[in-house]
Structures are given as structure tokens and as C-alpha cells.
Amino acid sequence: MPKQETLPPEERIKAICDEANAIVDAKATELKKEFEGLPYVSLRRDLENKAPGCACRQALAILREGK
């Protein structure tokens, strides 16, 4: 079996962070359609406050809510 090349840790972490931010952004965009009167920034901040810390924690919280 050929050896599988992996990205350096910094690149993997960056990719995961980017994906997590995309999940949070998508959820905020979805909420904006439902709550048109609220600013996008407020909706995004509300998601951030539900899981303080990094975007990865916020994305996990969003994904768990969907189950």
C-alpha cells in the first residue's frame, strides 16, 4: 500500500478552521432569512455565544443541534 501524504499540521488546522467558519456562516445566513429584521452580525454573534471559544466549537454545536 503506498504511503498517503498528509498536509502539514498548520495547513490541516487552517483547513478545519475555514470549514468550521463556513458552517457558522451558513447557519447565520439561514437564520437571517428567518429573522430578516436582525443584523447578520447579531445572528452570528448569537451563534458564537452559544459555544464560546473557537469556530470549531461553534460548528460542532450547530451540527449537534441538527441531529
C-alpha positions as CSV (number, residue, x, y, z in Angstrom):
1,M,0.0,0.0,0.0
2,P,1.5,3.4,-1.0
3,K,2.2,5.9,1.8
4,Q,-0.5,8.5,1.9
5,E,0.8,12.1,2.0
6,T,-0.7,14.3,4.6
7,L,-0.7,18.1,4.9
8,P,1.4,19.7,7.5
9,P,-0.4,20.4,10.8
10,E,-0.7,24.1,10.1
11,E,-2.4,23.5,6.8
12,R,-4.8,20.9,8.3
13,I,-5.7,23.2,11.2
14,K,-6.3,26.1,8.8
15,A,-8.5,24.0,6.6
16,I,-10.5,22.8,9.6
17,C,-10.9,26.4,10.9
18,D,-12.0,27.5,7.4
19,E,-14.6,24.7,7.2
20,A,-15.9,25.5,10.7
21,N,-16.3,29.2,9.9
22,A,-18.2,28.2,6.7
23,I,-20.6,26.1,8.8
24,V,-21.2,29.0,11.2
25,D,-21.6,31.5,8.3
26,A,-24.1,29.2,6.6
27,K,-26.2,28.9,9.8
28,A,-26.1,32.7,10.3
29,T,-27.2,33.1,6.7
30,E,-30.0,30.6,7.2
31,L,-31.2,32.4,10.3
32,K,-31.0,35.8,8.5
33,K,-33.7,34.5,6.1
34,E,-35.9,33.6,9.1
35,F,-35.2,36.8,11.1
36,E,-34.9,39.4,8.4
37,G,-35.1,42.3,10.8
38,L,-32.0,41.3,12.8
39,P,-28.5,42.2,11.6
40,Y,-26.4,39.3,10.3
41,V,-23.6,40.3,12.7
42,S,-26.0,39.9,15.7
43,L,-27.1,36.4,14.5
44,R,-23.5,35.3,14.0
45,R,-22.6,36.6,17.5
46,D,-25.5,34.7,19.0
47,L,-24.1,31.5,17.5
48,E,-20.7,32.4,18.8
49,N,-22.1,33.0,22.3
50,K,-23.8,29.6,22.4
51,A,-20.4,27.9,22.2
52,P,-17.7,30.3,23.3
53,G,-14.2,29.8,22.1
54,C,-13.3,28.9,18.6
55,A,-15.3,28.4,15.4
56,C,-14.7,24.7,15.7
57,R,-16.8,24.5,18.9
58,Q,-19.5,26.7,17.4
59,A,-19.6,24.4,14.3
60,L,-19.9,21.3,16.5
61,A,-22.7,22.9,18.4
62,I,-24.6,23.7,15.2
63,L,-24.0,20.2,13.8
64,R,-25.2,18.6,17.0
65,E,-28.4,20.8,17.0
66,G,-29.2,19.4,13.6
67,K,-29.3,15.8,14.8
